[in-house]
Amino acid sequence: MGKEKTYSAIPYSGRRGAGIRRGLLAAGLLVAAFAATAQGLSFRGREAAQVGIVVRDLSTGRETVSVNPETALTPASITKCVTAASVFAAGLVDNSFETPAFISGSIDGDVLNGSVVIAGKGDPTTSLPSFPRGTGLTDSIASALCRLGVRKVTGSIFPDCSWVPSQGPNSRWEIGDAEWSYGAGLYAINYNGNTRGTDKALPDPPEAFAAEVESELGRRGITVEWGEEEPPLADSLLPLAAHKSACFDEILSRMMVKSDNLFAEAMLRALAPGGSLKASLTREKELLGGLGLDTSSVGLFDGSGLSRNDRFSARFLSLLLAKMAGRPDAARYAALFPLAGRDGTVKKLLRGTRLEGKLALKSGSMMGVLCYAGYKIDNDGTPTHAVVVMVNGYFCPSAEVRKAIQNFLLNTFS
């Protein structure tokens, strides 16, 4: 989950007088350093690539470095910065997913003449041993039946997936991604990160979870006869158990540090509970507009950035980062970002340099795309600059582009 970090908020509106003069002096130094880096980045085939860069001084709001700031580019996983900001803007960061289970029919002695129904609400942590509280739902169901004295279920175990329309891989994702765990998509009931083996996508997570429940019931001496083929009617259900996930703050932290696509899709759908993907995306744009951001040139089709149709500019994201740095909950938002050289997907970036631990960045990568976004922080952990670097359409090895970005950051913050 990465090392816990505490940042204090810096207002976006800025200081006056001496603060502005210091900002202008710093801007001049940064521009000089920037000019010395061949338009910010230097790598083989640079002339064929698209680059968008904005470095924004949070004390003044000024762009101290700006390269193609309005060009809409493919962001890859730095889209997760937008997803996390939307959850904060919606006031949901302390919420949790709650998954209820029900029984139908009646209990006669030690026999449940009916079925168990699990109403999935999109919890991405279900049966995920590596995540806090991830394994509790199966135990809650089994323990509740044991308390009722049930030894046999004559019906079935039904996953109710109606709460999350359009389950599975996003239609805007590449077909080839669907076979891998990172492209499995969100289901109403997820299971072990929707992964089988080491990195393959699980074909039917809700059914896999139902099988786990049956296995746990069997371990406790409860048999399931699978006597019902159709799910019971909703008005015939009686509450059995309910399980709460960890709070969204913890889920967002995992999403950012591990760049977890499943967690990102769950967080997006949490913006419009029980609604469609389109409803969640519409709500997200409303929330971004509420932050004072212009989304007319922003294309968002998922929460994770796996869609190559996602588009936004370096300026848009830098403004979002600045807006978030001025909020009362700015420290919690900034703490989601892994530290360069230390945490998560940026553990190797800037390691052993003077900027190790001084940049809190989310990375984003796919074929021909490499992006970083986040904050430069000072010695006491306070964000001082919003940083967005986006590279699309390169043909050299990604290691060369990453090295160029690292050199740019070192030159910029010299």
C-alpha positions in Angstrom: 0.0 0.0 0.0 3.0 2.3 0.1 4.4 4.4 2.9 1.8 6.6 4.6 2.4 10.3 3.8 0.9 13.5 5.3 0.7 16.7 3.3 -0.7 20.0 4.2 -2.8 21.9 1.7 -1.5 24.9 -0.3 -4.2 27.3 -1.5 -4.4 27.6 -5.3 -5.3 31.3 -5.3 -1.8 32.2 -4.2 0.1 34.9 -2.3 0.9 38.5 -3.3 3.8 40.8 -3.0 7.1 39.1 -2.2 5.5 35.7 -2.9 4.7 36.8 -6.5 8.3 38.2 -7.0 9.7 34.9 -5.7 7.4 33.0 -8.1 8.5 35.1 -11.0 12.1 34.6 -10.2 11.5 30.8 -9.9 9.6 30.8 -13.1 12.6 32.4 -14.9 15.0 29.9 -13.5 12.7 27.0 -14.5 12.2 28.4 -18.0 16.0 28.6 -18.5 16.4 25.1 -17.3 13.6 24.0 -19.5 15.1 25.6 -22.6 18.3 23.7 -21.9 16.5 20.3 -22.2 15.5 20.5 -25.8 11.8 21.4 -25.4 11.6 19.5 -22.2 12.4 16.0 -23.3 15.1 14.4 -25.5 14.8 10.8 -26.8 15.2 9.0 -30.1 12.3 9.8 -32.4 11.2 12.8 -30.2 10.1 14.8 -33.4 7.5 12.1 -34.2 6.0 11.9 -30.7 3.4 14.1 -29.1 4.4 15.7 -25.8 2.3 17.7 -23.3 3.9 19.2 -20.2 2.7 21.6 -17.6 4.5 22.4 -14.3 2.3 24.7 -12.2 3.5 26.7 -9.2 0.8 26.1 -6.6 1.6 29.3 -4.7 0.9 31.6 -7.7 -1.1 29.4 -10.1 1.4 30.2 -12.8 2.6 27.6 -15.4 6.4 27.7 -15.0 6.8 25.1 -17.7 4.3 24.7 -20.6 4.7 22.5 -23.7 1.6 21.9 -25.9 -0.6 22.4 -22.8 -3.9 22.2 -24.6 -3.2 19.2 -26.7 -5.5 16.3 -25.8 -3.5 13.2 -25.3 -4.0 9.6 -24.3 -3.4 9.6 -20.5 -3.4 5.9 -19.7 -3.4 5.3 -15.9 -3.0 8.9 -14.8 -6.7 8.9 -15.5 -6.9 7.5 -12.0 -6.0 10.9 -10.7 -9.2 12.2 -12.1 -11.2 9.2 -10.8 -9.9 9.8 -7.2 -10.5 13.5 -7.4 -14.1 12.8 -8.4 -14.7 10.6 -5.4 -13.4 13.3 -3.2 -15.5 15.9 -4.9 -18.6 13.7 -4.4 -17.8 13.5 -0.6 -17.6 9.7 -0.8 -14.1 9.1 0.5 -15.3 7.8 3.9 -17.9 5.5 2.4 -17.7 1.7 2.0 -19.2 -1.0 -0.3 -21.8 -3.0 1.5 -22.8 -6.4 0.1 -26.0 -7.9 1.6 -27.0 -11.6 1.5 -30.5 -12.9 1.8 -32.4 -16.2 2.1 -35.6 -17.2 0.4 -38.1 -19.9 1.5 -38.3 -21.1 5.1 -36.2 -22.9 7.6 -37.6 -26.3 8.8 -35.4 -27.6 11.5 -31.9 -27.7 10.1 -33.0 -27.4 6.5 -33.3 -24.2 4.5 -36.0 -24.9 1.9 -34.9 -22.2 -0.3 -31.8 -20.4 -1.6 -29.1 -18.0 -0.6 -29.0 -14.8 -2.7 -25.9 -12.5 -2.7 -26.7 -8.9 -3.9 -23.4 -7.6 -5.3 -22.8 -3.9 -5.2 -19.5 -3.8 -7.0 -17.1 -4.2 -4.1 -13.7 -4.8 -5.8 -12.1 -6.3 -2.7 -14.3 -9.4 -2.3 -12.3 -12.5 -1.5 -9.0 -10.6 -2.0 -6.7 -11.9 0.7 -4.2 -9.1 0.2 -6.6 -6.4 1.0 -8.0 -5.5 4.5 -11.5 -7.0 5.1 -11.4 -8.6 1.7 -12.2 -12.1 2.8 -15.1 -11.4 5.2 -18.2 -11.8 3.0 -17.9 -15.6 2.6 -17.4 -16.0 6.4 -20.4 -13.7 7.1 -22.7 -15.8 5.0 -21.5 -19.1 6.4 -21.5 -17.9 10.0 -25.1 -16.6 9.7 -26.4 -19.9 8.4 -24.6 -21.7 11.2 -26.2 -19.5 13.8 -29.6 -20.3 12.3 -28.8 -24.0 12.7 -28.9 -24.7 8.9 -27.2 -28.0 7.8 -28.7 -28.2 4.3 -29.8 -25.8 1.6 -32.3 -27.3 -0.8 -32.1 -24.5 -3.3 -29.0 -22.7 -4.8 -26.6 -19.9 -4.2 -27.5 -17.0 -6.5 -25.3 -14.0 -7.3 -27.7 -11.1 -7.9 -25.8 -8.8 -10.3 -28.6 -6.4 -11.2 -27.0 -3.5 -9.3 -24.1 -3.2 -11.8 -25.3 -2.9 -15.4 -22.9 -3.6 -18.2 -20.5 -5.9 -16.3 -17.1 -7.0 -17.4 -14.6 -5.4 -19.7 -15.4 -1.9 -21.0 -16.5 -1.9 -24.6 -14.0 0.8 -25.2 -11.1 -1.4 -24.2 -8.9 -3.4 -26.6 -10.3 -6.9 -27.1 -6.8 -8.3 -26.4 -6.9 -6.8 -22.9 -9.9 -8.9 -21.8 -7.9 -12.1 -21.3 -5.6 -10.5 -18.8 -6.4 -9.7 -15.2 -5.9 -6.0 -15.7 -8.7 -6.1 -18.4 -11.2 -8.3 -16.6 -13.5 -5.3 -15.8 -15.9 -4.7 -13.0 -18.7 -7.1 -11.9 -21.4 -6.7 -9.3 -19.6 -9.5 -7.4 -15.9 -9.6 -7.9 -13.6 -12.5 -6.8 -10.0 -12.4 -5.9 -9.3 -9.4 -8.1 -11.1 -11.2 -10.9 -7.8 -13.1 -11.5 -7.1 -16.8 -12.0 -3.6 -18.1 -11.9 -1.1 -15.4 -11.8 -2.4 -12.8 -14.3 -5.3 -14.2 -16.4 -8.8 -12.8 -16.2 -11.4 -14.8 -14.4 -14.2 -15.6 -16.9 -17.2 -15.4 -14.4 -16.3 -13.8 -11.1 -19.8 -14.0 -9.6 -20.0 -17.8 -10.3 -16.6 -18.2 -8.8 -17.7 -16.5 -5.7 -20.8 -18.6 -5.4 -18.5 -21.7 -5.7 -16.4 -20.3 -2.9 -19.4 -19.9 -0.7 -20.5 -23.5 -1.4 -17.1 -24.7 -0.5 -17.1 -22.8 2.8 -20.5 -24.1 3.6 -19.3 -27.6 2.9 -16.3 -27.1 5.2 -18.8 -26.2 8.0 -21.0 -29.2 7.3 -23.7 -27.4 5.3 -24.7 -29.0 1.9 -26.2 -27.2 -1.1 -28.4 -29.3 -3.4 -28.7 -26.7 -6.2 -32.4 -27.4 -6.5 -33.5 -24.1 -7.9 -32.5 -22.9 -11.4 -34.2 -19.5 -11.3 -33.4 -16.8 -8.8 -36.1 -16.1 -6.1 -38.3 -13.0 -6.4 -36.9 -10.0 -4.5 -40.0 -9.6 -2.4 -39.5 -13.2 -1.0 -36.1 -12.5 0.5 -35.2 -12.2 4.1 -31.9 -10.6 5.3 -29.2 -13.0 6.2 -25.9 -11.1 6.5 -24.1 -8.0 5.2 -20.4 -7.2 4.8 -18.7 -3.8 4.6 -15.5 -3.3 2.7 -12.7 -1.1 3.8 -13.4 2.6 3.3 -13.0 4.2 -0.1 -9.9 6.0 1.1 -8.1 2.7 1.4 -9.4 1.5 -1.9 -8.2 4.7 -3.6 -4.8 4.3 -2.1 -4.4 0.8 -3.5 -5.8 2.0 -6.8 -3.1 4.7 -7.0 -0.1 2.9 -5.6 -0.7 -0.4 -7.5 -2.5 1.2 -10.5 -5.3 -1.3 -10.0 -7.8 -1.0 -12.8 -10.5 -3.0 -11.1 -10.4 -0.7 -8.1 -10.6 2.3 -10.4 -13.7 1.0 -12.3 -15.4 0.3 -8.9 -14.6 3.9 -7.7 -16.0 5.3 -10.9 -19.3 3.3 -10.6 -19.6 4.4 -7.0 -20.3 7.9 -8.3 -23.7 6.7 -9.6 -24.7 3.7 -7.4 -26.8 1.2 -9.2 -26.5 3.2 -12.5 -24.9 2.6 -15.8 -21.4 3.3 -16.8 -22.7 6.3 -18.8 -24.5 7.6 -15.7 -21.2 7.4 -13.7 -19.2 9.2 -16.4 -21.9 11.9 -16.6 -21.8 12.3 -12.9 -18.0 12.5 -13.0 -18.1 15.4 -15.5 -20.6 17.2 -13.3 -18.3 16.9 -10.3 -15.3 18.1 -12.3 -17.4 21.1 -13.5 -18.2 21.7 -9.9 -14.5 22.1 -9.2 -14.4 24.9 -11.7 -12.9 22.8 -14.5 -13.8 23.1 -18.2 -14.5 19.5 -19.4 -15.6 20.4 -23.0 -12.4 19.0 -24.4 -12.1 16.1 -22.0 -12.9 12.5 -23.2 -13.4 10.0 -20.4 -14.7 6.5 -21.1 -13.6 4.6 -17.9 -12.1 5.1 -14.5 -8.8 3.4 -15.0 -7.4 4.8 -18.2 -7.3 1.5 -20.0 -9.3 2.9 -22.9 -7.3 4.4 -25.7 -10.2 6.7 -26.3 -9.6 8.6 -23.1 -8.3 12.1 -23.9 -7.4 15.2 -21.9 -4.6 17.8 -21.9 -1.7 18.4 -19.5 -3.2 21.8 -18.6 -6.6 20.2 -17.7 -4.9 17.8 -15.3 -2.6 20.4 -13.8 -5.6 22.6 -13.1 -7.4 19.6 -11.4 -4.3 18.9 -9.3 -4.1 22.6 -8.3 -7.8 22.7 -7.4 -7.4 19.6 -5.3 -4.4 21.1 -3.5 -6.6 24.0 -2.4 -9.3 21.9 -0.8 -9.7 21.2 2.9 -9.1 17.5 2.2 -6.0 18.2 0.1 -3.7 16.3 2.4 -5.7 13.1 2.0 -5.9 13.4 -1.7 -2.1 14.1 -2.1 -1.3 11.2 0.2 -2.8 8.8 -2.4 0.1 9.4 -4.7 3.1 7.1 -4.5 6.5 8.7 -3.8 9.0 8.6 -6.7 11.9 6.3 -6.0 10.1 4.6 -3.1 6.5 3.4 -3.8 4.4 1.4 -6.3 4.8 1.9 -10.0 7.2 4.8 -9.5 9.5 2.9 -7.2 12.4 3.0 -9.7 11.8 6.5 -11.0 14.4 9.0 -9.6 15.7 6.4 -7.1 19.0 7.5 -5.7 18.7 11.1 -7.0 18.1 14.2 -5.0 14.4 14.0 -6.0 13.8 10.6 -4.5 10.8 11.0 -2.2 10.3 14.6 -3.3 7.8 13.9 -6.1 4.5 12.2 -5.5 3.5 10.9 -8.9 1.0 8.6 -10.6 2.3 6.8 -13.6 0.5 5.8 -16.8 1.7 3.6 -19.5 0.6 1.5 -22.5 2.2 0.8 -25.9 3.5 4.2 -27.1 2.2 6.0 -24.1 4.1 7.1 -21.0 2.7 9.7 -18.5 3.4 11.0 -15.0 1.2 13.3 -12.9 1.2 14.5 -9.4 3.0 16.9 -7.1 6.5 18.2 -6.2 6.7 18.4 -2.4 9.0 20.3 -0.1 10.9 19.0 2.9 7.9 18.9 5.2 5.7 17.1 2.6 3.8 20.2 1.4 2.9 20.1 -2.4 4.6 23.1 -4.1 4.0 22.3 -7.8 1.5 20.3 -9.9 3.5 18.2 -12.4 2.0 16.7 -15.6 4.2 15.0 -18.3 2.4 13.2 -21.1 4.2 11.4 -24.0 2.3 9.7 -26.8 3.4 8.0 -30.0 7.0 7.2 -29.3 8.8 4.3 -31.0 12.0 3.9 -29.0 12.1 1.7 -25.9 10.0 3.1 -23.0 13.1 3.1 -20.8 14.6 5.8 -23.0 11.5 8.0 -22.6 11.4 7.3 -18.9 15.1 8.4 -18.6 14.3 11.5 -20.6 11.4 12.4 -18.2 13.6 11.7 -15.2 16.3 14.1 -16.6 13.6 16.7 -17.4 12.4 16.6 -13.8 15.9 16.8 -12.4 16.7 19.8 -14.6 13.4 21.5 -13.8 13.7 21.1 -10.1 17.4 21.8 -9.8 
